[in-house]
Amino acid sequence: MKEVMKTGTTTVGIVAKDCIVLGADKRATAGHFIAGKKVDKVLKVADRMALTTAGSVSDIQLLVKLIKAELNLRNLRTGRENNVSEAANLLSGIVYGNIRKFSVIPGVVHFLFGGFGDNGPQLYDIYPDGSISEIDNFVSSGSGSSFAFGVFDSQYKKDLSKDDAVKLAVKAINSALQRDSASGDGIDIVVIDKNGVEKVFTKELFIKVEK
């Protein structure tokens, strides 16, 4: 099970002064094979909510569709904008049910869920077993997370500005790209604040093969 739980990627989440910053690399792997180099791992799920993805691609696609649909339905039923903590806990319940379904292929998915609501910026770590933790500073997931945590531990400061948080996220992911073979090919950074979800940085990194 320990081997199954490993995910080849690097995703990060940062709590800044007035926003949440989410980021990820762009590489998809299948074992030691690089299956994709332009993968978007930071996805918008509501007007002021987004998440990062790590794990089995098929399960990620299904669970993201489910949480989007559920949030839209809740919006229609209640007539109000979705609460960030309610949405995060709803997703954790979906993940809990997914990992416990009998299957020859375990549905392993790890989400970092960020949003902005009445309580300001909020960030949650939704682990593959369905457990959920609210994060008040920073978090990372995937095979490159140890490198990202090293950057965060030494350089994170409380009440970072949006620009400084974005720079820190880029630096953390870039650190993982230098050492983790399962992470690579680019960086995407998304900011979530009172105005919504915005991709503020994207860069593709390719190694050219000389003929």
C-alpha positions, 0 to 999 in steps of 0.5 A: 500500500505504501508504494501505491500511495506515492504520487509523481508530481509536485503541488503546493498551497500557500496562505497569503495575506489576502489570498490563497496561492496554488501551484503545480508542475506540468508533468504526468507520469506512468511509472518511469514513462513521461506520459504528458508534458502539458498537464494542468494540475490546478483546476477551478471548481467554483467562482472562488475555489480551486484545487491541485491534483495528484494521483490516478488521472481517471479518478481525478477527472471523475472526482473533479466532475463530481465536486463541480456538479455538487457545488453547482447543485448546492448553489441552486438549492441554497441560493447562496455562494458555497462555503469554502469549509463545507465544499472542502469537507464535501470533497473529502467525503467523496474521496473517502468513498472513492478510496474504499470502493472495491477495485483491482486498481485503487483510486488514489487521489490527493487534493489541495483545496483553496478558496476565498469566502466570508472567512477570508482565504482558506486552504485544506489538505485532503489526503488520499484516505479522505482525511482533511486538515485545514492549513494556516501557512503552507502545504505540498503534496506529491513526490517532490513535496519534500523539496518544496517543504524545504523552501517553505520552511526556510522562506515562508513568512506570515501575511505574505503579499500576493506577489511574494507568495507567488514568487515563493510558490514558483521557487518551491516547485522549481526546487522540486523540478531540479531533483524529482524526476517525476516532476517537471516540464513547467509550472502553473500558479493560480491565485484565489482571492475576493475577485475569483480564481486567476492563473497568474503564472505559467511556464513550460520547460522543455529539454531540446534534443539536438539532432 
